Amino acid sequence: MVGVAALTVLTAVLVFRVSDLGAAIATAFVFVVYFWFRPIPALVVFALTMVFVDTLQLYAGSRMNLLDELTVPGLVLVTLITRRAQILPRLQPWREGAVVSLLVLAIVSSLINNVPVDIWLRGLVLVGKGIAFFYVVLMQDVTETDLRPAARVVLAAGVVALGFGFVELFVPGFFVAIGIEPGESRAGLPSVKGLFVHPLVFAWFSTFLALFLFAFYAVFRRWWQLLLGAAFSLGMILAARRRAMLALGAGLAGGIVWELARRSPLRGVLRGWGPSIATVVLLFIVFLPSLSGLYAMTLARYVETPDVIDGGDILQDGAELRQLSQARVALYLGSIEITKDHFPFGVGLGRYGSWMSRVEYSPVYVEYELDDIRGLTPENSKFATDTFWPQVLGEVGVLGVVAYVVFLASIAIAIWKVSRVDWLTPWLRAFCLGAGMVMVQTLVESLASSMFNSPPRVYLAMGTFGAVLALVATYRARATADEPV
């Protein structure tokens, strides 16, 4: 059925494309209608479609970037209609209190700072759509029978993407012919991106799947899972994204901690995780010269750059911030300055580090003298969305950061607790283990990218977390009613 949904969506794009916007509207309509009848397959296809949405824009029109904003409200509406009995029992005071607080703080901050309504409303949509998708998934009845085919489809999409990555490596002219320009090499690595427009998404998707495969290998110890995990890890390295490499290592460490928390025998943990760790370490050793180059690049950008500021305090004034050549560093430091000046609410939605601050160039960049930093200028502000937490801190303030941290922590703790339940089958144990590792990956990614606002990544990540919590809620509800799970 998932394949039928995918074919239906593709047909809608091709047949109903009377305009770029028409293609996006038709596709969103198909998603919402299909979700009404087959919710889990529709959500899987939607999340996968969003992973490839930037590439889809090349062929289905530039307005496909509105696909999620057109689809998610429909998914929420259908959920409110068809799942209303499940909503209240699945809400939790801390988690939902944090979400409500975040949204209220965002609105209050925007009103206090006189942000134009059209800007902060659109900013609110961008902040809330990933969270809304999490709740849509959370409210579904999810069982192992649902998750198995969904996992196969996502893995199949990953294998196709990885295959095209190797095609790009050996036959780069093929991608030029189909309109996808090859990436620029970094430290001797080719910056492979396969079917994606940017290697960042290729690296993230490869890491996402590698972590799940290593989790399944730890449980089932099947060699094909280890080898395929190694292949995705190789793809991630070839994409030359430093934070993806850190996320892979952190995710593996999280998996080991998960197993130890279950009080698994140390010998069993070593047997389950030793081959995966050895495989990743071997890959890193093979590419050590290039990885050393990436390390040197990191030092040059994040450690050595402040040394050019005559030994002054880099937080002292905007003039010193302006001298920083790295936009991401400047955004972090600028958010601290904003916190001092606009405590505790920030400068309002659409004003700092967000997509809307690029669409309507924010005067805050001028106020804090960030407007002549490469990637933050009025003519080219593409690096303004290279961070996540500075955006929250700058736009919604310290209280907004606290609310978002509580929201994510409540999800992470809920996933962590799953490690202690005794009703998990081996397959579900592997899936929940992988979801916990992906949570670690997501948090690492958020330190240096707009992870929780990024359409290609946020829906698959939030959908994964929502699926684990929905699985637990479904089991408890059916166990109470003495129904089979």
DADA-V360163 format. One record per residue. PSI is psi in whole degrees, 0 to 359 (NA if undefined). NEAR is the number of other C-alpha atoms within 8 Angstrom. D_LAST is the distance of its C-alpha to the last C-alpha in Angstrom with 1 decimal. Layout:
psi=(PSI & PSI)
near=(NEAR & NEAR)
d_last=(D_LAST & D_LAST)
This chain:
psi=(327 & 320 & 322 & 318 & 317 & 316 & 322 & 316 & 314 & 318 & 319 & 318 & 318 & 322 & 318 & 11 & 77 & 341 & 172 & 315 & 323 & 322 & 318 & 317 & 315 & 317 & 316 & 319 & 316 & 317 & 312 & 316 & 315 & 326 & 325 & 319 & 324 & 79 & 313 & 309 & 321 & 319 & 322 & 312 & 321 & 312 & 319 & 322 & 320 & 331 & 323 & 17 & 324 & 322 & 322 & 327 & 330 & 332 & 337 & 7 & 149 & 337 & 0 & 347 & 350 & 2 & 314 & 323 & 334 & 331 & 314 & 316 & 322 & 320 & 320 & 315 & 313 & 321 & 317 & 328 & 314 & 341 & 23 & 330 & 337 & 349 & 301 & 316 & 339 & 3 & 149 & 135 & 312 & 313 & 308 & 329 & 322 & 319 & 313 & 317 & 317 & 313 & 319 & 316 & 321 & 318 & 315 & 316 & 318 & 319 & 319 & 323 & 9 & 39 & 132 & 141 & 318 & 331 & 310 & 333 & 315 & 324 & 323 & 322 & 317 & 323 & 322 & 344 & 322 & 319 & 318 & 320 & 322 & 315 & 326 & 314 & 318 & 326 & 358 & 156 & 118 & 129 & 174 & 326 & 328 & 320 & 326 & 307 & 326 & 317 & 321 & 320 & 316 & 319 & 318 & 318 & 321 & 320 & 319 & 314 & 318 & 319 & 317 & 333 & 318 & 330 & 317 & 323 & 319 & 336 & 68 & 333 & 335 & 318 & 327 & 321 & 329 & 10 & 13 & 113 & 138 & 153 & 162 & 135 & 151 & 120 & 37 & 355 & 144 & 354 & 53 & 140 & 354 & 234 & 1 & 158 & 331 & 139 & 339 & 314 & 321 & 315 & 318 & 312 & 320 & 317 & 317 & 310 & 324 & 317 & 317 & 318 & 320 & 325 & 316 & 326 & 322 & 330 & 313 & 336 & 48 & 132 & 330 & 329 & 320 & 315 & 319 & 324 & 321 & 321 & 317 & 325 & 321 & 316 & 320 & 318 & 318 & 337 & 344 & 43 & 117 & 317 & 332 & 322 & 317 & 321 & 322 & 312 & 317 & 321 & 318 & 318 & 320 & 322 & 319 & 318 & 318 & 311 & 319 & 327 & 332 & 2 & 36 & 147 & 138 & 322 & 319 & 322 & 317 & 320 & 321 & 325 & 340 & 310 & 322 & 314 & 316 & 321 & 314 & 317 & 318 & 316 & 318 & 324 & 317 & 321 & 21 & 316 & 316 & 321 & 326 & 322 & 320 & 322 & 316 & 322 & 321 & 316 & 317 & 323 & 323 & 341 & 313 & 334 & 315 & 342 & 340 & 357 & 44 & 31 & 10 & 172 & 114 & 349 & 7 & 314 & 172 & 330 & 322 & 324 & 321 & 333 & 348 & 128 & 347 & 118 & 322 & 318 & 315 & 322 & 319 & 311 & 322 & 323 & 327 & 319 & 319 & 320 & 321 & 319 & 335 & 38 & 138 & 12 & 347 & 194 & 3 & 157 & 142 & 15 & 345 & 121 & 12 & 168 & 319 & 333 & 345 & 317 & 311 & 95 & 124 & 134 & 346 & 325 & 324 & 317 & 321 & 16 & 43 & 0 & 358 & 16 & 136 & 125 & 356 & 11 & 160 & 327 & 330 & 96 & 29 & 339 & 0 & 335 & 26 & 5 & 168 & 304 & 323 & 326 & 311 & 315 & 317 & 320 & 324 & 352 & 183 & 318 & 325 & 320 & 316 & 316 & 317 & 321 & 318 & 318 & 309 & 322 & 322 & 323 & 314 & 318 & 320 & 318 & 319 & 318 & 335 & 333 & 345 & 357 & 152 & 2 & 1 & 132 & 164 & 321 & 315 & 325 & 316 & 319 & 314 & 324 & 314 & 321 & 321 & 321 & 323 & 327 & 316 & 315 & 315 & 319 & 320 & 316 & 324 & 342 & 336 & 25 & 165 & 55 & 311 & 3 & 0 & 110 & 320 & 339 & 325 & 327 & 320 & 321 & 306 & 326 & 322 & 314 & 317 & 325 & 320 & 314 & 325 & 324 & 313 & 316 & 320 & 316 & 314 & 319 & 317 & 327 & 321 & 324 & 4 & 38 & 155 & 143 & NA)
near=(5 & 11 & 6 & 7 & 12 & 9 & 8 & 9 & 11 & 9 & 8 & 13 & 13 & 9 & 6 & 9 & 13 & 6 & 7 & 12 & 10 & 10 & 18 & 14 & 10 & 12 & 13 & 12 & 9 & 11 & 12 & 12 & 8 & 11 & 14 & 9 & 6 & 8 & 10 & 10 & 12 & 13 & 10 & 11 & 11 & 9 & 11 & 11 & 8 & 13 & 12 & 11 & 12 & 12 & 10 & 10 & 12 & 9 & 6 & 12 & 12 & 8 & 11 & 14 & 9 & 8 & 12 & 11 & 9 & 11 & 12 & 11 & 8 & 9 & 12 & 11 & 8 & 12 & 11 & 9 & 7 & 7 & 11 & 9 & 6 & 8 & 10 & 7 & 6 & 9 & 8 & 7 & 6 & 9 & 12 & 10 & 9 & 12 & 11 & 8 & 10 & 13 & 10 & 8 & 12 & 15 & 12 & 10 & 15 & 13 & 9 & 8 & 8 & 6 & 12 & 6 & 6 & 6 & 12 & 14 & 8 & 10 & 13 & 12 & 9 & 9 & 10 & 9 & 11 & 13 & 9 & 10 & 14 & 13 & 9 & 11 & 12 & 11 & 12 & 10 & 8 & 11 & 10 & 8 & 6 & 9 & 9 & 8 & 8 & 11 & 8 & 8 & 9 & 10 & 9 & 8 & 9 & 11 & 8 & 8 & 11 & 12 & 9 & 10 & 13 & 11 & 11 & 15 & 9 & 6 & 8 & 10 & 7 & 9 & 12 & 10 & 7 & 6 & 7 & 9 & 7 & 10 & 10 & 6 & 8 & 9 & 8 & 7 & 11 & 12 & 13 & 16 & 17 & 14 & 10 & 11 & 9 & 8 & 15 & 9 & 12 & 16 & 16 & 11 & 10 & 14 & 15 & 10 & 12 & 14 & 15 & 15 & 13 & 14 & 13 & 14 & 13 & 12 & 11 & 7 & 10 & 7 & 7 & 6 & 12 & 14 & 8 & 10 & 13 & 12 & 9 & 13 & 12 & 9 & 15 & 16 & 11 & 10 & 15 & 14 & 12 & 7 & 9 & 13 & 11 & 9 & 14 & 11 & 8 & 11 & 14 & 11 & 8 & 11 & 13 & 10 & 8 & 11 & 11 & 11 & 8 & 8 & 6 & 9 & 7 & 7 & 6 & 8 & 14 & 8 & 9 & 12 & 11 & 9 & 9 & 11 & 9 & 8 & 9 & 10 & 8 & 8 & 9 & 9 & 7 & 6 & 8 & 8 & 6 & 10 & 10 & 8 & 10 & 12 & 8 & 8 & 8 & 9 & 9 & 9 & 10 & 10 & 9 & 9 & 10 & 9 & 8 & 7 & 9 & 5 & 6 & 6 & 5 & 9 & 9 & 7 & 7 & 10 & 7 & 11 & 14 & 13 & 8 & 12 & 9 & 10 & 14 & 11 & 9 & 12 & 12 & 9 & 10 & 11 & 12 & 10 & 9 & 12 & 15 & 7 & 6 & 10 & 10 & 9 & 17 & 15 & 15 & 20 & 18 & 17 & 13 & 15 & 15 & 13 & 10 & 13 & 13 & 11 & 6 & 8 & 8 & 11 & 7 & 8 & 11 & 9 & 7 & 9 & 11 & 14 & 11 & 8 & 13 & 11 & 10 & 15 & 11 & 7 & 4 & 8 & 11 & 8 & 10 & 17 & 11 & 11 & 16 & 16 & 9 & 11 & 13 & 11 & 15 & 17 & 16 & 20 & 16 & 12 & 11 & 15 & 12 & 8 & 12 & 11 & 8 & 11 & 13 & 8 & 8 & 10 & 10 & 10 & 8 & 9 & 14 & 10 & 8 & 9 & 13 & 7 & 7 & 4 & 4 & 8 & 6 & 8 & 10 & 9 & 11 & 13 & 11 & 12 & 13 & 15 & 13 & 13 & 14 & 13 & 12 & 12 & 14 & 11 & 8 & 12 & 12 & 13 & 9 & 11 & 10 & 11 & 12 & 10 & 10 & 8 & 10 & 12 & 14 & 12 & 13 & 11 & 11 & 12 & 12 & 9 & 13 & 12 & 11 & 11 & 11 & 14 & 11 & 9 & 10 & 12 & 10 & 8 & 8 & 11 & 10 & 7 & 6 & 6 & 7 & 5 & 7)
d_last=(21.2 & 21.7 & 25.1 & 26.0 & 25.5 & 27.6 & 30.3 & 30.3 & 30.9 & 33.6 & 35.3 & 35.3 & 37.1 & 39.7 & 40.4 & 40.3 & 42.2 & 45.1 & 45.3 & 43.5 & 42.1 & 41.3 & 39.2 & 37.1 & 36.7 & 35.8 & 33.1 & 31.7 & 31.7 & 29.8 & 27.1 & 26.7 & 26.7 & 24.3 & 21.9 & 22.1 & 20.7 & 18.6 & 17.9 & 16.2 & 18.8 & 21.5 & 20.8 & 20.9 & 24.1 & 25.6 & 25.1 & 26.6 & 29.4 & 30.3 & 30.5 & 33.2 & 34.6 & 38.0 & 38.6 & 37.5 & 40.3 & 42.9 & 42.2 & 40.7 & 42.9 & 43.3 & 41.5 & 38.1 & 38.0 & 37.2 & 34.0 & 31.6 & 33.7 & 33.7 & 29.9 & 28.2 & 29.8 & 28.5 & 24.9 & 25.3 & 26.8 & 24.1 & 21.4 & 23.5 & 23.7 & 20.3 & 18.1 & 20.6 & 18.4 & 16.1 & 19.2 & 20.7 & 17.7 & 17.1 & 20.8 & 22.5 & 26.3 & 27.4 & 25.7 & 26.5 & 29.9 & 30.8 & 30.0 & 32.1 & 34.8 & 35.0 & 35.4 & 37.9 & 39.9 & 40.0 & 41.5 & 43.9 & 45.1 & 45.7 & 47.7 & 49.7 & 50.8 & 51.6 & 49.3 & 49.7 & 46.9 & 46.1 & 45.7 & 43.5 & 41.3 & 40.6 & 40.1 & 37.5 & 35.6 & 35.7 & 34.5 & 31.7 & 30.2 & 28.2 & 26.9 & 26.1 & 24.0 & 22.0 & 21.2 & 20.4 & 17.7 & 16.5 & 16.1 & 13.7 & 10.0 & 9.3 & 6.8 & 8.5 & 9.4 & 11.3 & 12.9 & 14.3 & 16.7 & 17.5 & 18.6 & 20.6 & 22.4 & 23.4 & 24.6 & 26.6 & 28.2 & 29.1 & 30.6 & 32.7 & 33.8 & 34.7 & 36.6 & 38.7 & 39.3 & 41.1 & 42.9 & 44.2 & 45.4 & 47.4 & 48.2 & 48.5 & 50.6 & 47.7 & 46.0 & 49.4 & 49.7 & 46.4 & 47.2 & 45.4 & 47.9 & 47.3 & 46.8 & 49.7 & 49.6 & 49.2 & 50.8 & 51.0 & 47.4 & 47.0 & 44.4 & 42.3 & 40.2 & 39.3 & 38.0 & 38.0 & 41.0 & 40.9 & 40.2 & 38.3 & 35.3 & 35.5 & 35.7 & 32.7 & 30.5 & 31.7 & 30.9 & 27.4 & 26.6 & 28.6 & 26.7 & 23.3 & 24.9 & 26.4 & 23.1 & 21.6 & 24.9 & 24.7 & 21.4 & 22.1 & 25.9 & 26.5 & 29.9 & 29.1 & 26.9 & 29.8 & 32.4 & 30.6 & 30.0 & 33.7 & 34.6 & 32.9 & 34.6 & 37.8 & 37.3 & 36.7 & 40.0 & 41.9 & 40.9 & 42.9 & 40.9 & 41.4 & 38.6 & 36.1 & 37.5 & 37.2 & 33.7 & 32.8 & 34.5 & 32.9 & 29.4 & 30.0 & 31.3 & 28.3 & 26.1 & 28.3 & 28.3 & 24.5 & 24.6 & 27.4 & 25.6 & 23.0 & 26.1 & 25.8 & 29.0 & 31.6 & 32.4 & 28.8 & 28.8 & 32.1 & 31.1 & 28.0 & 29.9 & 33.5 & 33.6 & 32.0 & 34.5 & 37.3 & 36.6 & 36.7 & 39.8 & 41.5 & 40.9 & 42.4 & 45.3 & 46.0 & 46.2 & 47.9 & 51.0 & 49.2 & 46.8 & 50.0 & 51.3 & 48.2 & 48.7 & 52.3 & 51.4 & 49.1 & 51.9 & 54.3 & 52.2 & 50.6 & 53.0 & 56.4 & 56.7 & 57.4 & 60.3 & 62.3 & 62.5 & 65.6 & 63.7 & 63.0 & 60.0 & 57.6 & 56.2 & 59.6 & 60.0 & 58.9 & 61.8 & 60.3 & 56.8 & 58.4 & 59.7 & 56.3 & 55.7 & 51.9 & 50.2 & 47.0 & 49.1 & 51.1 & 48.0 & 46.8 & 50.3 & 50.8 & 47.6 & 49.1 & 52.4 & 50.6 & 48.9 & 52.3 & 53.8 & 51.0 & 49.2 & 46.5 & 45.4 & 46.5 & 48.2 & 45.6 & 43.1 & 44.6 & 47.4 & 46.4 & 44.3 & 42.3 & 42.4 & 44.3 & 46.9 & 47.7 & 47.6 & 50.0 & 51.7 & 51.4 & 54.7 & 53.1 & 53.6 & 57.3 & 57.5 & 56.2 & 58.2 & 55.3 & 56.5 & 58.5 & 55.9 & 54.8 & 51.6 & 52.1 & 55.2 & 55.4 & 56.1 & 53.2 & 50.4 & 47.6 & 47.0 & 46.4 & 42.6 & 42.6 & 41.1 & 38.3 & 39.1 & 42.8 & 41.8 & 39.7 & 42.4 & 45.2 & 43.7 & 41.7 & 43.4 & 42.3 & 40.2 & 38.3 & 37.7 & 36.4 & 34.0 & 32.6 & 32.4 & 30.5 & 28.0 & 27.4 & 27.5 & 24.7 & 22.5 & 23.7 & 23.2 & 19.6 & 18.9 & 21.1 & 19.2 & 16.0 & 18.2 & 18.3 & 14.6 & 13.9 & 10.2 & 10.9 & 11.3 & 14.9 & 14.2 & 12.3 & 15.1 & 17.7 & 16.4 & 16.4 & 19.7 & 21.1 & 20.2 & 22.1 & 25.0 & 25.1 & 25.5 & 28.5 & 29.8 & 29.5 & 31.4 & 34.1 & 34.5 & 35.0 & 38.1 & 40.0 & 38.5 & 37.1 & 33.5 & 31.8 & 34.1 & 34.0 & 32.5 & 32.1 & 30.0 & 28.5 & 25.9 & 24.3 & 24.5 & 23.3 & 20.5 & 19.3 & 19.4 & 17.7 & 14.8 & 14.3 & 14.6 & 12.4 & 9.6 & 10.4 & 10.9 & 7.7 & 5.9 & 9.0 & 9.2 & 6.2 & 7.4 & 10.8 & 10.4 & 9.0 & 6.4 & 3.8 & 0.0)
